[in-house]
Amino acid sequence: MKPFKNILYVAEETVDQVSAVARSVSMAENNQAGLTVIDVIPPVVDAHLSDTVNYHKQKLESLIEPYRNRLKIQIDVLVGTIFLEVIRSVLRNEYDLVVKAAENTDFMKRLFGSVDMHLLRKCPCPVWLIKTPEKSNYNHVLAAVDFDPLQAVASEQAFNNEILDRAAAIALSDTAFLYLVHAWEAFAEKSMIAHGDISSESVAAHVQKQQLIHQKGLYRLGEALRDRIGTNAYNKLSPSFHLPKGPAKKLIAPLAERLGADLVVMGTVARTGISGLIIGNTAEAILDQLTCSVLAIKPPGFKTPVKVDS
């Protein structure tokens, strides 16, 4: 299980971020990682830029002061558009995790604001958006995976493995329940029903067979997780498996709420990660509905459209 080694926390002044910073510090400690805390301010008149930067640096210093005796924390203030400067910083400094308190917008009851969504769509490394006030320990962690049980794709398997590894590591650290979730649909079920001359018994048998195929696929992912983290750790987690039938974009968020998930770990591009696709429609629909913290993972080979100098 590859730990995070270089973590970037992005200040979010619209919410109380004390608990989010505390979570970032704990993550850095648990992973023996470096931690940098930044703020991004809009361009101001040159004559006042230095004073403004110093003011924001003082605020960052106050934010991290309680943790100075626990680990070394770097701070910086950048000037520009928030999501662009964050992603450019990731590219320049090779951060492998971005943490930020969710903007908590009231618009249509969405948790994540426009900056959050830009990061989810375009940031090349995992993004952890925290719903504040953040719990010091999670009780329930949900890992959502997507796969085609009839096609073994190496990149898809690696993607799901990372989602499960990250979720398992957090659940183990927090002594939380771990839920492995895969929403599935029976191939050709609708066309069989629409055909008209296929008996309901035959359709039901087909659906049951499809369910077993998806179930085996999810269990295989669980077995592979056990092989990677060891039997003792896996038994300690004792993950539960959930196979809701229907579109993921309609089922994952309500299931997360029913299970009391504190964190959802998921991919932001489904399946193979089509070149040029910034975020999958299913993933975006799920994110729009979530009301808890989320750790969003990009697939292998994802490339951000943002350039360092542009």
N, C-alpha and C positions, 0 to 999 in steps of 0.2 A: 504494500500500500504506500504509494508515493506521497510524502508529506508536502504541505505547502512550505516554501522556503523564503518567500519575499512578498509580504502582504502590504497592500495599500489601503488605508482607510480614508474615505472622502468625507469631509465635514458637511453636514446638512443642517443649516441653521434654522430651518422652519419647524424642527421638532426637537424635543429633549433627547439629546444623543448620548447622555452619560452611560446608559446601559449598553448602547451599541459599541461605544469605545471599550467598555469593560469586556465585552464579548471578543472584540478584536485582539485585545491584550491577551486574553486567555487562549485564543487560537494561536497566537504567535508563540506563547510559552509552550503549549502542548506540542507544537510542531518544531520548536527550536528555530523559529523563523525570524527574519528581520521584519520590522514594522515601521512604516512611514505614514504619517498623518498629514494630509494636505487640505488646503482650502483653495477654491478657485473663485476669483473675483472678476467682475466685468471690467473692461478697460475704463480708466478714468483720465481726467485731464493730467498731463504729465507733471504739472507742478504739484499735484497732490498724490501722485502714485506712491511715492516712497512712504508718506505718512499712512496711507491706507494699507499698504502691505505690512508695515510695522504693527498697526492696530490689529490686523487679522493674525499676525504671528503671535502677539500677546494673548489673543483669545485661544489659539491652539495650545500655547504653553499652559494656560490655565486648565484646559481640557485634559491634558495628559499628565499634569503635575502629580496626581495621586499614584501614578504608576512608574515614576522615575526610578524608584528604588527596586523595581522588579525586572526591568529590561531597558535596553537602550532604544529610544524612539526618536526617529528623525522627523522633522517638520519642514513644511515648505508652503509657500503661497504662490499660486500661479495666476496668471492674468489671461482671460479669454472666455470662450464658451465652455461651460463646465464639462459636458461629456467629451468634447473634442480634446480638451487639455488632459482629462483623465486618461483617455485612450492613448494619447501621445506619450504620456508619462509611462504607461504600461509598456509601450513599444521601446522607449528609450532605456528604461531601467529593468526590464524583464520581470515585472511583478507577475506572480502566478495566481493571485487572488485579489479581487477588489471587494471591499466591504463598505457599505453605505447604509445609513438609516433611510428607510423608505420615506418619500416625500409626504405620504399620507394625505393625498389630495381628496377633497370631498366631491370632486366631479364624478357624477354618476356612481358614487360609492366605490370608486377604484382606489386601491391602496397605493399603486405605483403611479408616479407622475411622469411628465414628459422626459425629464433627465434620466430617470430610472429606466424607462423603456428604451431610450437611446443606448444606454449601457447594455441592457439585455440583448438588444439587437446587434450591436456593433463591437462591443469589447471582446478582444480575442481570448481573454482568460476567464475563468469562472467569476461570476458576480454574485455576491451574497447581499441581498437586500433585506434589511432587518426591520420588522414591525416593532416600533417602540411603544411602551417600555418593554425592553427585551428581558426575557427570563434569564437568570443566571445559569439555570440548567433546563434543558428541554426535557419534556416527558414523553413526547411522541414525535418521531421522525418518519416521514413518508418518502419513499424512493419510487418515482414513477419511471417505468421503462417501456420502450416500444420496440417491437421486433416482428419480423415475418418468420413464423415458425417453419416455413417450408424452404427458406433460403438462408443458408449460413453465410453471412457477410462479415468478413474480418473487422472492418471498420465499425460496423454496427455493434458487434460483440465488444470491441474495445470501448466504445462509447457507453454501453450499458454497464460494463465493468467499472468504469470510472464513476458513474452515477452511484452504483451500489457501494463501491469502496468509500466514497466521500460520505455517504449517508451512514454507513456502518461505523466509520471512525468517529463521527459526531455522536451517534447513539451510544457507542461504547464509552466515550469520554464523559457523557452526561448521564449514563445509566438509564437511557431512554428506551422505550419500546420502538421497534423498527418494523415498518410495514413495507412489504414489496408489492407494488401495484402494477398491473398490466391490464388496460382496457382492451377488449377484443371484440371483433365482429366476425360472424360466420361468413366465410367466402361464398358468394353467389346465393345467399339465403333469399334476398329480395327478388332476384330473378326467378328462383324456383317457385316462390309463392305467386309471382305475377304470371308464371307460365300457365297456371290454371289446372293442368291435368296431372300434377304431382301431388300425391296424397299428403295430408298433414302429418301422418306417421313417418313418411319418408323424409319430410322436411325436418321433423323433430330429431330423427336419427342422425341426419346430416349435421344439424346444429350441435348435437351432443358429441359427435366425433370431432368437430372443429374445436369445441371447448376443451376436450382432452388433449388435443394437439397443442393448444395455447398453454394449457396447464403444465404439460410436460416441459414446454419451452421456458416457462417461468421457474419451475423447479430446477431445471438445469442451471439457470443463472444463480439460483440459491446455492446449489451444490458447488458451483465454481467459486462463489464467494467464500464458502466454507474452506475450500482448498487454499485460497489465497490468505485468509486471515487466521486459519488454524481452527481445529475442532473446539478447543476450549473457549476461544473468543466467540465463535459462532453459537455454541450452546448457551453462552452467557446472554447473547442477543436474543436467541430463540425467535427469529423473525416470523411474522405471520404473513401469509400470502393472500392476496385479494385479486380476483379476476372479474371485475364488473363487466357486464356485456353491454356494448354500445359504443358510441363515439367517445374517444378520450376527452375531447373538448367540452363534452356535456357532463362527464362523469367524475373526472379527477378532482375538481375543486369541491363539489358537494361531498364526495367521499372523504376528502381531507378534513372538511368541517365536521362530518359525523364522527370521524376517528379522533377528533381533537388534536389534529396535527399542529405542532408548533413550528415545524419547518418542513417544506417540500423541496426535495432535491430532484431536479429534472433537467432534461436537455432542452435547448432552445431551438434546435433544428432537428427534425425527425429523420429517422432512418439514415440514409447515407450522406446527408449533408450536401445537397446539390450546390455546385459551384455558383456563387453569386447570390444564393438565397440567404438573406440576412437573418431571418427568423421564420420558423414554420407557422402556418396559419393555425394549426392545432395548438402549438405552444403558446402563441399569442392569445388565443381564446382562453386557454387555461389561466395564464397570468392575469388576464383582465378580471378573472373571477376570484382569485385567491385572496384570502384575508389574513394570511399568516406570512411569516418570513419565508424567503425562497433562496435556495442556492442553485443558480442556473449554470449549466455546464455546456460548453461548446463542443462540437464533434471534432474528431481528429481531422486535421487539414483545413479547419476553418481559417479564413483570412479576412481581417477587418478591411472595410473600404476606406478607413481613415488612414491618412499618411502622416508621417512624423512632421514633415514640413509642407504644409499646404494652406 
